């Protein structure tokens, strides 16, 4: 086994969806990388390093979707589909950071400072 095959096997074992054997999926990965795209062909040896981080990011995203009871989360794709659609190149949106709350406004009283002092001077429990 080459180093690329070992890396791919680690990825394949970590993938939670349906999958086939190592040789079949590895050939599918190489085929997906060599397909002509709008830009150019991609070297699969440079792409193999991106598989596991992309899978980990998608796993985190799916866990967050499943934690929200009001959000529908699709099941995992078959590995062949994931490879053919080049899902490791997909950008996973980050959660927007919540805006910090503004500081509370000071309480406005209907009395001026002199009126407040006069009222407080006439309070019976203060004597």
C-alpha positions as CSV (number, residue, x, y, z in Angstrom):
1,X,0.0,0.0,0.0
2,X,1.2,3.5,-0.8
3,X,1.1,6.4,1.5
4,X,-1.8,7.9,-0.4
5,X,-3.8,4.6,-0.1
6,X,-3.1,4.5,3.6
7,X,-4.4,8.1,4.0
8,X,-7.4,7.3,1.9
9,X,-8.1,4.1,4.0
10,X,-8.1,6.2,7.2
11,X,-10.6,8.6,5.6
12,X,-12.7,5.7,4.3
13,X,-12.9,4.1,7.7
14,X,-13.9,7.4,9.3
15,X,-16.6,8.0,6.8
16,X,-20.0,7.3,8.4
17,X,-22.1,6.7,5.2
18,X,-22.4,3.7,3.0
19,X,-19.1,2.6,1.4
20,X,-17.6,-0.2,-0.6
21,X,-14.1,-1.7,-0.6
22,X,-10.9,0.2,-0.4
23,X,-9.8,-0.5,-4.0
24,X,-13.2,0.5,-5.5
25,X,-13.5,3.7,-3.5
26,X,-9.8,4.7,-4.1
27,X,-10.2,4.3,-7.8
28,X,-13.4,6.3,-7.6
29,X,-11.5,9.1,-5.8
30,X,-8.8,9.1,-8.5
31,X,-11.4,9.2,-11.2
32,X,-13.2,12.1,-9.5
33,X,-9.9,14.0,-9.3
34,X,-9.0,13.4,-12.9
35,X,-12.4,14.4,-14.3
36,X,-12.1,17.5,-16.5
37,X,-13.6,20.5,-14.7
38,X,-14.0,24.0,-15.8
39,X,-10.6,24.9,-14.5
40,X,-8.3,21.9,-15.0
41,X,-7.5,18.4,-13.8
42,X,-6.5,18.1,-10.2
43,X,-3.7,16.0,-8.9
44,X,-5.2,13.5,-6.5
45,X,-2.1,13.4,-4.3
46,X,-2.6,17.1,-3.4
47,X,-6.3,16.5,-2.8
48,X,-6.0,13.5,-0.5
49,X,-4.8,15.7,2.4
50,X,-8.1,17.6,2.2
51,X,-10.4,14.6,2.7
52,X,-10.2,14.1,6.4
53,X,-10.4,17.8,7.4
54,X,-13.4,18.2,5.1
55,X,-15.1,15.1,6.6
56,X,-14.4,16.4,10.2
57,X,-15.9,19.8,9.3
58,X,-19.0,18.2,7.8
59,X,-19.4,15.9,10.8
60,X,-19.4,19.0,13.1
61,X,-21.9,20.7,10.8
62,X,-24.2,17.7,10.8
63,X,-24.1,17.4,14.6
64,X,-25.1,21.0,14.9
65,X,-28.0,20.5,12.5
66,X,-29.2,17.4,14.4
67,X,-29.0,19.3,17.7
68,X,-31.6,21.7,16.4
69,X,-35.0,20.0,16.5
70,X,-36.5,22.4,14.0
71,X,-33.8,21.9,11.3
72,X,-34.0,19.0,8.9
73,X,-30.6,17.2,8.5
74,X,-30.2,14.8,5.5
75,X,-28.5,11.5,6.0
76,X,-24.9,10.9,4.9
77,X,-24.4,10.4,1.2
78,X,-22.9,7.2,-0.2
79,X,-19.1,7.6,-0.4
80,X,-19.2,7.2,-4.1
81,X,-21.6,10.2,-4.4
82,X,-19.5,12.2,-1.9
83,X,-16.4,11.6,-4.0
84,X,-18.1,12.2,-7.4
85,X,-19.6,15.5,-6.2
86,X,-16.2,16.5,-4.8
87,X,-17.7,17.3,-1.5
88,X,-14.3,17.8,0.1
89,X,-14.0,21.1,-1.9
90,X,-17.3,22.4,-0.5
91,X,-17.2,25.4,1.8
92,X,-18.9,24.7,5.0
93,X,-20.5,27.9,6.3
94,X,-19.4,28.9,9.8
95,X,-22.0,29.9,12.4
96,X,-22.4,33.6,12.6
97,X,-21.0,34.9,15.8
98,X,-23.7,36.5,18.0
99,X,-23.6,40.2,18.3
100,X,-22.5,41.5,21.7
101,X,-25.3,43.0,23.7
102,X,-25.1,46.7,24.2
103,X,-24.6,48.0,27.7
104,X,-27.8,48.8,29.6
105,X,-28.8,52.4,29.5
106,X,-28.7,54.3,32.8
107,X,-32.0,54.6,34.5
108,X,-33.7,57.9,34.0
109,X,-35.5,59.4,36.9
110,X,-38.2,62.0,36.7
111,X,-36.5,64.1,39.4
112,X,-33.6,66.4,39.3
113,X,-30.7,65.9,41.8
114,X,-31.9,68.6,44.1
115,X,-35.5,67.2,44.1
116,X,-34.1,63.7,44.9
117,X,-32.1,65.0,47.8
118,X,-35.1,66.9,49.2
119,X,-37.3,63.8,49.0
120,X,-34.7,61.6,50.6
121,X,-34.2,64.2,53.4
122,X,-38.0,63.9,54.3
123,X,-38.2,60.1,54.2
124,X,-39.2,59.0,57.7
125,X,-37.1,55.7,57.8
126,X,-33.9,57.7,57.1
127,X,-34.1,59.7,60.3
